[in-house]
């Protein structure tokens, strides 16, 4: 079973914290510097949201391309039967 410290390190890694930032967070946690902990968590959340929006734009572009190709395929299929 993981200790609380190991669980926290694992959670920070899962959230995409860089090793240096995770170490700083751990220092703040040990020193009960709540405002600094929150600042780091909010910074990481903002970064993840930017990454999420960037990925969503890519997915939207791929979806558009898929619809375009499917539409062309459908048009070509219909032309065969005219």
Backbone atoms as SQL, in Angstrom:
CREATE TABLE atoms (id INTEGER PRIMARY KEY, chain TEXT, resi INTEGER, resn TEXT, atom TEXT, x REAL, y REAL, z REAL);
INSERT INTO atoms VALUES
  (1, 'A', 1, 'UNK', 'N', 0.824, -1.177, 0.000),
  (2, 'A', 1, 'UNK', 'CA', 0.000, 0.000, 0.000),
  (3, 'A', 1, 'UNK', 'C', 0.876, 1.252, 0.000),
  (4, 'A', 2, 'UNK', 'N', 0.497, 2.221, -0.832),
  (5, 'A', 2, 'UNK', 'CA', 1.289, 3.435, -0.942),
  (6, 'A', 2, 'UNK', 'C', 1.122, 4.321, 0.281),
  (7, 'A', 3, 'UNK', 'N', 2.228, 4.965, 0.633),
  (8, 'A', 3, 'UNK', 'CA', 2.139, 5.959, 1.706),
  (9, 'A', 3, 'UNK', 'C', 1.479, 7.217, 1.140),
  (10, 'A', 4, 'UNK', 'N', 1.082, 8.107, 2.017),
  (11, 'A', 4, 'UNK', 'CA', 0.439, 9.354, 1.583),
  (12, 'A', 4, 'UNK', 'C', 1.381, 10.150, 0.688),
  (13, 'A', 5, 'UNK', 'N', 2.655, 10.140, 1.024),
  (14, 'A', 5, 'UNK', 'CA', 3.670, 10.851, 0.246),
  (15, 'A', 5, 'UNK', 'C', 3.809, 10.251, -1.156),
  (16, 'A', 6, 'UNK', 'N', 3.856, 8.932, -1.230),
  (17, 'A', 6, 'UNK', 'CA', 3.959, 8.249, -2.523),
  (18, 'A', 6, 'UNK', 'C', 2.704, 8.491, -3.369),
  (19, 'A', 7, 'UNK', 'N', 1.562, 8.476, -2.725),
  (20, 'A', 7, 'UNK', 'CA', 0.307, 8.720, -3.430),
  (21, 'A', 7, 'UNK', 'C', 0.297, 10.139, -4.007),
  (22, 'A', 8, 'UNK', 'N', 0.753, 11.107, -3.212),
  (23, 'A', 8, 'UNK', 'CA', 0.798, 12.494, -3.672),
  (24, 'A', 8, 'UNK', 'C', 1.745, 12.638, -4.863),
  (25, 'A', 9, 'UNK', 'N', 2.929, 12.042, -4.780),
  (26, 'A', 9, 'UNK', 'CA', 3.889, 12.086, -5.890),
  (27, 'A', 9, 'UNK', 'C', 3.286, 11.464, -7.141),
  (28, 'A', 10, 'UNK', 'N', 2.618, 10.340, -6.981),
  (29, 'A', 10, 'UNK', 'CA', 1.985, 9.660, -8.103),
  (30, 'A', 10, 'UNK', 'C', 0.883, 10.526, -8.716),
  (31, 'A', 11, 'UNK', 'N', 0.102, 11.164, -7.874),
  (32, 'A', 11, 'UNK', 'CA', -0.976, 12.029, -8.355),
  (33, 'A', 11, 'UNK', 'C', -0.425, 13.219, -9.129),
  (34, 'A', 12, 'UNK', 'N', 0.646, 13.814, -8.622),
  (35, 'A', 12, 'UNK', 'CA', 1.261, 14.946, -9.317),
  (36, 'A', 12, 'UNK', 'C', 1.795, 14.522, -10.683),
  (37, 'A', 13, 'UNK', 'N', 2.409, 13.359, -10.728),
  (38, 'A', 13, 'UNK', 'CA', 2.920, 12.840, -11.997),
  (39, 'A', 13, 'UNK', 'C', 1.757, 12.581, -12.962),
  (40, 'A', 14, 'UNK', 'N', 0.683, 11.991, -12.456),
  (41, 'A', 14, 'UNK', 'CA', -0.492, 11.713, -13.290),
  (42, 'A', 14, 'UNK', 'C', -1.109, 12.998, -13.844),
  (43, 'A', 15, 'UNK', 'N', -0.965, 14.090, -13.100),
  (44, 'A', 15, 'UNK', 'CA', -1.504, 15.389, -13.536),
  (45, 'A', 15, 'UNK', 'C', -0.551, 16.120, -14.476),
  (46, 'A', 16, 'UNK', 'N', 0.591, 15.519, -14.750),
  (47, 'A', 16, 'UNK', 'CA', 1.527, 16.103, -15.706),
  (48, 'A', 16, 'UNK', 'C', 2.520, 17.089, -15.119),
  (49, 'A', 17, 'UNK', 'N', 2.650, 17.096, -13.799),
  (50, 'A', 17, 'UNK', 'CA', 3.626, 17.994, -13.196),
  (51, 'A', 17, 'UNK', 'C', 5.037, 17.589, -13.606),
  (52, 'A', 18, 'UNK', 'N', 5.863, 18.569, -13.926),
  (53, 'A', 18, 'UNK', 'CA', 7.285, 18.315, -14.166),
  (54, 'A', 18, 'UNK', 'C', 7.909, 17.934, -12.821),
  (55, 'A', 19, 'UNK', 'N', 8.997, 17.196, -12.866),
  (56, 'A', 19, 'UNK', 'CA', 9.627, 16.707, -11.634),
  (57, 'A', 19, 'UNK', 'C', 10.001, 17.854, -10.697),
  (58, 'A', 20, 'UNK', 'N', 10.548, 18.929, -11.249),
  (59, 'A', 20, 'UNK', 'CA', 10.971, 20.072, -10.442),
  (60, 'A', 20, 'UNK', 'C', 9.758, 20.745, -9.778),
  (61, 'A', 21, 'UNK', 'N', 8.683, 20.901, -10.529),
  (62, 'A', 21, 'UNK', 'CA', 7.479, 21.536, -9.987),
  (63, 'A', 21, 'UNK', 'C', 6.826, 20.633, -8.935),
  (64, 'A', 22, 'UNK', 'N', 6.843, 19.331, -9.182),
  (65, 'A', 22, 'UNK', 'CA', 6.289, 18.390, -8.201),
  (66, 'A', 22, 'UNK', 'C', 7.086, 18.449, -6.902),
  (67, 'A', 23, 'UNK', 'N', 8.402, 18.564, -7.004),
  (68, 'A', 23, 'UNK', 'CA', 9.238, 18.659, -5.803),
  (69, 'A', 23, 'UNK', 'C', 8.921, 19.943, -5.040),
  (70, 'A', 24, 'UNK', 'N', 8.699, 21.025, -5.780),
  (71, 'A', 24, 'UNK', 'CA', 8.339, 22.288, -5.131),
  (72, 'A', 24, 'UNK', 'C', 6.988, 22.153, -4.428),
  (73, 'A', 25, 'UNK', 'N', 6.043, 21.482, -5.099),
  (74, 'A', 25, 'UNK', 'CA', 4.734, 21.257, -4.487),
  (75, 'A', 25, 'UNK', 'C', 4.880, 20.448, -3.199),
  (76, 'A', 26, 'UNK', 'N', 5.693, 19.410, -3.243),
  (77, 'A', 26, 'UNK', 'CA', 5.907, 18.569, -2.061),
  (78, 'A', 26, 'UNK', 'C', 6.503, 19.397, -0.911),
  (79, 'A', 27, 'UNK', 'N', 7.425, 20.285, -1.260),
  (80, 'A', 27, 'UNK', 'CA', 8.010, 21.166, -0.237),
  (81, 'A', 27, 'UNK', 'C', 6.922, 22.037, 0.389),
  (82, 'A', 28, 'UNK', 'N', 6.092, 22.634, -0.470),
  (83, 'A', 28, 'UNK', 'CA', 5.007, 23.479, 0.033),
  (84, 'A', 28, 'UNK', 'C', 4.034, 22.668, 0.896),
  (85, 'A', 29, 'UNK', 'N', 3.761, 21.444, 0.497),
  (86, 'A', 29, 'UNK', 'CA', 2.842, 20.596, 1.263),
  (87, 'A', 29, 'UNK', 'C', 3.415, 20.299, 2.652),
  (88, 'A', 30, 'UNK', 'N', 4.698, 19.975, 2.700),
  (89, 'A', 30, 'UNK', 'CA', 5.344, 19.680, 3.986),
  (90, 'A', 30, 'UNK', 'C', 5.376, 20.908, 4.888),
  (91, 'A', 31, 'UNK', 'N', 5.463, 22.098, 4.262),
  (92, 'A', 31, 'UNK', 'CA', 5.522, 23.345, 5.028),
  (93, 'A', 31, 'UNK', 'C', 4.127, 23.944, 5.239),
  (94, 'A', 32, 'UNK', 'N', 3.098, 23.227, 4.793),
  (95, 'A', 32, 'UNK', 'CA', 1.707, 23.691, 4.913),
  (96, 'A', 32, 'UNK', 'C', 1.489, 25.064, 4.284),
  (97, 'A', 33, 'UNK', 'N', 2.147, 25.275, 3.153),
  (98, 'A', 33, 'UNK', 'CA', 1.991, 26.538, 2.425),
  (99, 'A', 33, 'UNK', 'C', 0.851, 26.362, 1.409),
  (100, 'A', 34, 'UNK', 'N', -0.348, 26.452, 1.929),
  (101, 'A', 34, 'UNK', 'CA', -1.550, 26.157, 1.161),
  (102, 'A', 34, 'UNK', 'C', -1.697, 27.058, -0.064),
  (103, 'A', 35, 'UNK', 'N', -1.461, 28.349, 0.098),
  (104, 'A', 35, 'UNK', 'CA', -1.644, 29.266, -1.038),
  (105, 'A', 35, 'UNK', 'C', -0.670, 28.938, -2.164),
  (106, 'A', 36, 'UNK', 'N', 0.554, 28.544, -1.829),
  (107, 'A', 36, 'UNK', 'CA', 1.530, 28.157, -2.860),
  (108, 'A', 36, 'UNK', 'C', 1.133, 26.838, -3.526),
  (109, 'A', 37, 'UNK', 'N', 0.595, 25.921, -2.737),
  (110, 'A', 37, 'UNK', 'CA', 0.123, 24.648, -3.298),
  (111, 'A', 37, 'UNK', 'C', -1.008, 24.912, -4.293),
  (112, 'A', 38, 'UNK', 'N', -1.950, 25.739, -3.889),
  (113, 'A', 38, 'UNK', 'CA', -3.074, 26.066, -4.772),
  (114, 'A', 38, 'UNK', 'C', -2.602, 26.768, -6.044),
  (115, 'A', 39, 'UNK', 'N', -1.633, 27.665, -5.896),
  (116, 'A', 39, 'UNK', 'CA', -1.098, 28.374, -7.072),
  (117, 'A', 39, 'UNK', 'C', -0.523, 27.386, -8.090),
  (118, 'A', 40, 'UNK', 'N', 0.263, 26.422, -7.608),
  (119, 'A', 40, 'UNK', 'CA', 0.842, 25.432, -8.516),
  (120, 'A', 40, 'UNK', 'C', -0.236, 24.560, -9.155),
  (121, 'A', 41, 'UNK', 'N', -1.218, 24.157, -8.364),
  (122, 'A', 41, 'UNK', 'CA', -2.296, 23.330, -8.904),
  (123, 'A', 41, 'UNK', 'C', -3.087, 24.091, -9.973),
  (124, 'A', 42, 'UNK', 'N', -3.367, 25.345, -9.727),
  (125, 'A', 42, 'UNK', 'CA', -4.126, 26.145, -10.693),
  (126, 'A', 42, 'UNK', 'C', -3.320, 26.412, -11.961),
  (127, 'A', 43, 'UNK', 'N', -2.009, 26.614, -11.800),
  (128, 'A', 43, 'UNK', 'CA', -1.149, 26.792, -12.976),
  (129, 'A', 43, 'UNK', 'C', -1.178, 25.537, -13.854),
  (130, 'A', 44, 'UNK', 'N', -1.068, 24.387, -13.217),
  (131, 'A', 44, 'UNK', 'CA', -1.070, 23.132, -13.969),
  (132, 'A', 44, 'UNK', 'C', -2.420, 22.910, -14.628),
  (133, 'A', 45, 'UNK', 'N', -3.493, 23.250, -13.938),
  (134, 'A', 45, 'UNK', 'CA', -4.837, 23.101, -14.513),
  (135, 'A', 45, 'UNK', 'C', -4.984, 23.970, -15.759),
  (136, 'A', 46, 'UNK', 'N', -4.508, 25.221, -15.681),
  (137, 'A', 46, 'UNK', 'CA', -4.566, 26.106, -16.853),
  (138, 'A', 46, 'UNK', 'C', -3.802, 25.505, -18.029),
  (139, 'A', 47, 'UNK', 'N', -2.616, 24.954, -17.745),
  (140, 'A', 47, 'UNK', 'CA', -1.810, 24.336, -18.800),
  (141, 'A', 47, 'UNK', 'C', -2.561, 23.157, -19.420),
  (142, 'A', 48, 'UNK', 'N', -3.158, 22.327, -18.580),
  (143, 'A', 48, 'UNK', 'CA', -3.907, 21.176, -19.082),
  (144, 'A', 48, 'UNK', 'C', -5.108, 21.614, -19.914),
  (145, 'A', 49, 'UNK', 'N', -5.765, 22.694, -19.517),
  (146, 'A', 49, 'UNK', 'CA', -6.913, 23.189, -20.281),
  (147, 'A', 49, 'UNK', 'C', -6.481, 23.707, -21.653),
  (148, 'A', 50, 'UNK', 'N', -5.336, 24.377, -21.720),
  (149, 'A', 50, 'UNK', 'CA', -4.803, 24.827, -23.010),
  (150, 'A', 50, 'UNK', 'C', -4.512, 23.614, -23.889),
  (151, 'A', 51, 'UNK', 'N', -3.871, 22.603, -23.307),
  (152, 'A', 51, 'UNK', 'CA', -3.574, 21.375, -24.051),
  (153, 'A', 51, 'UNK', 'C', -4.857, 20.699, -24.531),
  (154, 'A', 52, 'UNK', 'N', -5.865, 20.694, -23.674),
  (155, 'A', 52, 'UNK', 'CA', -7.145, 20.087, -24.027),
  (156, 'A', 52, 'UNK', 'C', -7.789, 20.817, -25.195),
  (157, 'A', 53, 'UNK', 'N', -7.791, 22.139, -25.158),
  (158, 'A', 53, 'UNK', 'CA', -8.385, 22.915, -26.243),
  (159, 'A', 53, 'UNK', 'C', -7.607, 22.736, -27.550),
  (160, 'A', 54, 'UNK', 'N', -6.299, 22.637, -27.453),
  (161, 'A', 54, 'UNK', 'CA', -5.474, 22.394, -28.642),
  (162, 'A', 54, 'UNK', 'C', -5.812, 21.032, -29.245),
  (163, 'A', 55, 'UNK', 'N', -5.937, 20.019, -28.392),
  (164, 'A', 55, 'UNK', 'CA', -6.291, 18.678, -28.868),
  (165, 'A', 55, 'UNK', 'C', -7.699, 18.671, -29.461),
  (166, 'A', 56, 'UNK', 'N', -8.634, 19.422, -28.855),
  (167, 'A', 56, 'UNK', 'CA', -10.001, 19.474, -29.362),
  (168, 'A', 56, 'UNK', 'C', -10.040, 20.081, -30.759),
  (169, 'A', 57, 'UNK', 'N', -9.229, 21.115, -31.004),
  (170, 'A', 57, 'UNK', 'CA', -9.160, 21.713, -32.345),
  (171, 'A', 57, 'UNK', 'C', -8.672, 20.682, -33.360),
  (172, 'A', 58, 'UNK', 'N', -7.714, 19.866, -32.966),
  (173, 'A', 58, 'UNK', 'CA', -7.200, 18.825, -33.863),
  (174, 'A', 58, 'UNK', 'C', -8.280, 17.788, -34.164),
  (175, 'A', 59, 'UNK', 'N', -9.018, 17.396, -33.133),
  (176, 'A', 59, 'UNK', 'CA', -10.107, 16.428, -33.315),
  (177, 'A', 59, 'UNK', 'C', -11.179, 17.017, -34.230),
  (178, 'A', 60, 'UNK', 'N', -11.508, 18.290, -34.024),
  (179, 'A', 60, 'UNK', 'CA', -12.503, 18.945, -34.872),
  (180, 'A', 60, 'UNK', 'C', -12.062, 18.958, -36.333),
  (181, 'A', 61, 'UNK', 'N', -10.784, 19.206, -36.573),
  (182, 'A', 61, 'UNK', 'CA', -10.260, 19.210, -37.939),
  (183, 'A', 61, 'UNK', 'C', -10.344, 17.819, -38.560),
  (184, 'A', 62, 'UNK', 'N', -9.980, 16.805, -37.802),
  (185, 'A', 62, 'UNK', 'CA', -10.067, 15.430, -38.307),
  (186, 'A', 62, 'UNK', 'C', -11.517, 15.056, -38.591),
  (187, 'A', 63, 'UNK', 'N', -12.437, 15.430, -37.700),
  (188, 'A', 63, 'UNK', 'CA', -13.863, 15.150, -37.929),
  (189, 'A', 63, 'UNK', 'C', -14.346, 15.809, -39.210),
  (190, 'A', 64, 'UNK', 'N', -13.928, 17.042, -39.457),
  (191, 'A', 64, 'UNK', 'CA', -14.307, 17.743, -40.691),
  (192, 'A', 64, 'UNK', 'C', -13.766, 16.999, -41.910),
  (193, 'A', 65, 'UNK', 'N', -12.506, 16.574, -41.827),
  (194, 'A', 65, 'UNK', 'CA', -11.896, 15.851, -42.953),
  (195, 'A', 65, 'UNK', 'C', -12.629, 14.531, -43.205),
  (196, 'A', 66, 'UNK', 'N', -12.982, 13.819, -42.135),
  (197, 'A', 66, 'UNK', 'CA', -13.713, 12.550, -42.280),
  (198, 'A', 66, 'UNK', 'C', -15.049, 12.793, -42.963),
  (199, 'A', 67, 'UNK', 'N', -15.783, 13.818, -42.497),
  (200, 'A', 67, 'UNK', 'CA', -17.079, 14.122, -43.122),
  (201, 'A', 67, 'UNK', 'C', -16.912, 14.484, -44.591),
  (202, 'A', 68, 'UNK', 'N', -15.873, 15.234, -44.929),
  (203, 'A', 68, 'UNK', 'CA', -15.629, 15.630, -46.316),
  (204, 'A', 68, 'UNK', 'C', -15.352, 14.415, -47.197),
  (205, 'A', 69, 'UNK', 'N', -14.516, 13.513, -46.706),
  (206, 'A', 69, 'UNK', 'CA', -14.176, 12.310, -47.478),
  (207, 'A', 69, 'UNK', 'C', -15.403, 11.410, -47.614),
  (208, 'A', 70, 'UNK', 'N', -16.154, 11.255, -46.524),
  (209, 'A', 70, 'UNK', 'CA', -17.371, 10.428, -46.593),
  (210, 'A', 70, 'UNK', 'C', -18.380, 11.019, -47.564),
  (211, 'A', 71, 'UNK', 'N', -18.480, 12.347, -47.588),
  (212, 'A', 71, 'UNK', 'CA', -19.403, 13.006, -48.505),
  (213, 'A', 71, 'UNK', 'C', -18.961, 12.772, -49.955),
  (214, 'A', 72, 'UNK', 'N', -17.669, 12.874, -50.223),
  (215, 'A', 72, 'UNK', 'CA', -17.162, 12.610, -51.573),
  (216, 'A', 72, 'UNK', 'C', -17.420, 11.162, -51.970),
  (217, 'A', 73, 'UNK', 'N', -17.218, 10.265, -51.041),
  (218, 'A', 73, 'UNK', 'CA', -17.457, 8.850, -51.306),
  (219, 'A', 73, 'UNK', 'C', -18.925, 8.632, -51.660),
  (220, 'A', 74, 'UNK', 'N', -19.805, 9.267, -50.911),
  (221, 'A', 74, 'UNK', 'CA', -21.244, 9.144, -51.148),
  (222, 'A', 74, 'UNK', 'C', -21.615, 9.718, -52.519),
  (223, 'A', 75, 'UNK', 'N', -21.035, 10.859, -52.863),
  (224, 'A', 75, 'UNK', 'CA', -21.310, 11.479, -54.166),
  (225, 'A', 75, 'UNK', 'C', -20.826, 10.580, -55.289),
  (226, 'A', 76, 'UNK', 'N', -19.653, 9.992, -55.157),
  (227, 'A', 76, 'UNK', 'CA', -19.109, 9.098, -56.179),
  (228, 'A', 76, 'UNK', 'C', -19.983, 7.847, -56.308),
  (229, 'A', 77, 'UNK', 'N', -20.448, 7.331, -55.178),
  (230, 'A', 77, 'UNK', 'CA', -21.315, 6.153, -55.189),
  (231, 'A', 77, 'UNK', 'C', -22.620, 6.444, -55.907),
  (232, 'A', 78, 'UNK', 'N', -23.194, 7.632, -55.662),
  (233, 'A', 78, 'UNK', 'CA', -24.445, 7.998, -56.312),
  (234, 'A', 78, 'UNK', 'C', -24.260, 8.164, -57.817),
  (235, 'A', 79, 'UNK', 'N', -23.103, 8.686, -58.229),
  (236, 'A', 79, 'UNK', 'CA', -22.849, 8.894, -59.654),
  (237, 'A', 79, 'UNK', 'C', -22.798, 7.560, -60.403),
  (238, 'A', 80, 'UNK', 'N', -22.365, 6.513, -59.755),
  (239, 'A', 80, 'UNK', 'CA', -22.303, 5.222, -60.400),
  (240, 'A', 80, 'UNK', 'C', -23.690, 4.707, -60.784),
  (241, 'A', 81, 'UNK', 'N', -24.700, 5.101, -60.037),
  (242, 'A', 81, 'UNK', 'CA', -26.054, 4.607, -60.276),
  (243, 'A', 81, 'UNK', 'C', -26.895, 5.547, -61.090),
  (244, 'A', 82, 'UNK', 'N', -26.359, 6.669, -61.552),
  (245, 'A', 82, 'UNK', 'CA', -27.132, 7.586, -62.387),
  (246, 'A', 82, 'UNK', 'C', -26.966, 7.274, -63.855);
